[in-house]
Amino acid sequence: MPGSSVGTINISTLKYLRALKFVVSFRKTHAHGPFPEVLRLLSQIYHARKVSRDHPDHLESITIECHCLRNMDTKALKAEWRPIDKVLSKPGIFERLKELKITLPTSTSSTKLIHSFMMAFQDALPLVQAKGVSISVRSQACRDERFFVDGFGVLA
């Protein structure tokens, strides 16, 4: 399906979902920013809850793994993350959300870009922060785990 990497995924049927992890690339930004698919999936949960109060709200943790960062000033970064801030702070939904983790893999972004992102990201999600959600931004060293033996057999 052109323009959509998610296809027909519908997470609104997962009534007891406690954690979500999204992988986002800033390499090819859509006209509406890097988050159209993330927003579409989060909106499914919002609309399911809005339509039926019987749909439990169990989501406690969201991780957004950000790849291929690019240079941005603080104002542009905040504008890009504003849609995430708005959807996660809507009243009556995501009430159990306790933490939002932003991870920045060192394998796809330079240390300089990661540091710049971390400095610019401060207070990028004011509505989510006001809701009492813990927000963490961390770099993450990645290693290729294909070369480790971990109960899946012996390497050839």
Beta strands, then each sheet from edge to edge (+ up, - down):
strand 1: 19-25
strand 2: 61-67
strand 3: 99-105
strand 4: 134-140
sheet 1: 1+ 2+ 3+ 4+
end
